[in-house]
Amino acid sequence: AGSLRLQRLLPYLHNAYVEVHDDGAVAEPCLPAGIGQRLGIAAGYGAQSYVLALDIALDHLGLAEQANRVHVGT
């Protein structure tokens, strides 16, 4: 979120994205709202964050039923 270059480029991308914060022990700043086509923010510990991001992306694609086999727990 601290990358100014990333913040400048995101509005020009045509792809939607999920912002991932994978270190639950360290509070990471989020990108400002309204930059690009953010579907959501996944925050957790390590791989848990990426599984949650995948679940958000599958839901966006209308494939949430296939994601029911995956449990993102704490």
C-alpha positions as CSV (number, residue, x, y, z in Angstrom):
1,A,0.0,0.0,0.0
2,G,3.0,2.3,0.5
3,S,4.0,2.1,-3.2
4,L,3.1,5.4,-4.9
5,R,3.8,3.8,-8.3
6,L,1.2,1.0,-7.6
7,Q,-1.3,3.6,-6.5
8,R,-0.7,5.5,-9.8
9,L,-1.1,2.4,-12.0
10,L,-4.1,0.7,-10.4
11,P,-6.7,3.1,-11.9
12,Y,-5.5,2.2,-15.4
13,L,-5.7,-1.6,-15.0
14,H,-8.8,-3.3,-16.5
15,N,-8.5,-6.3,-14.1
16,A,-10.2,-6.5,-10.8
17,Y,-8.0,-7.4,-7.8
18,V,-8.1,-8.5,-4.2
19,E,-5.8,-6.6,-1.9
20,V,-4.0,-9.1,0.4
21,H,-2.3,-8.5,3.7
22,D,-0.6,-11.6,4.9
23,D,1.0,-10.6,8.2
24,G,-1.6,-10.5,10.9
25,A,1.0,-9.5,13.5
26,V,1.8,-6.2,11.7
27,A,-0.9,-3.6,10.8
28,E,-0.4,-2.8,7.1
29,P,-2.0,0.2,5.5
30,C,-4.7,-0.5,2.9
31,L,-4.7,1.2,-0.5
32,P,-7.0,4.2,-0.6
33,A,-10.6,3.5,-1.6
34,G,-11.6,4.0,-5.2
35,I,-8.2,3.0,-6.7
36,G,-8.8,0.5,-9.4
37,Q,-11.4,-2.3,-9.3
38,R,-10.8,-3.7,-5.8
39,L,-13.1,-6.6,-5.0
40,G,-12.2,-6.8,-1.4
41,I,-9.4,-6.9,1.2
42,A,-8.1,-10.3,2.5
43,A,-6.2,-10.0,5.8
44,G,-4.9,-12.9,7.9
45,Y,-1.8,-14.9,8.6
46,G,0.3,-16.2,5.7
47,A,-1.4,-18.6,3.3
48,Q,-4.8,-18.0,5.1
49,S,-4.9,-14.6,3.5
50,Y,-4.4,-15.9,0.0
51,V,-7.1,-18.6,0.4
52,L,-9.5,-15.9,1.5
53,A,-8.5,-13.8,-1.5
54,L,-9.2,-16.8,-3.8
55,D,-12.6,-17.2,-2.1
56,I,-13.4,-13.6,-2.8
57,A,-12.3,-13.9,-6.4
58,L,-14.3,-17.1,-7.0
59,D,-17.4,-15.4,-5.5
60,H,-16.9,-12.5,-7.9
61,L,-16.7,-14.9,-10.8
62,G,-19.8,-16.7,-9.7
63,L,-18.0,-19.9,-8.8
64,A,-18.6,-19.7,-5.0
65,E,-20.2,-23.1,-5.0
66,Q,-16.9,-24.7,-6.0
67,A,-15.2,-22.8,-3.2
68,N,-17.4,-24.5,-0.5
69,R,-14.8,-27.3,-0.4
70,V,-12.3,-24.8,1.1
71,H,-12.6,-23.6,4.7
72,V,-10.8,-20.4,5.7
73,G,-10.6,-20.6,9.5
74,T,-8.7,-19.0,12.3
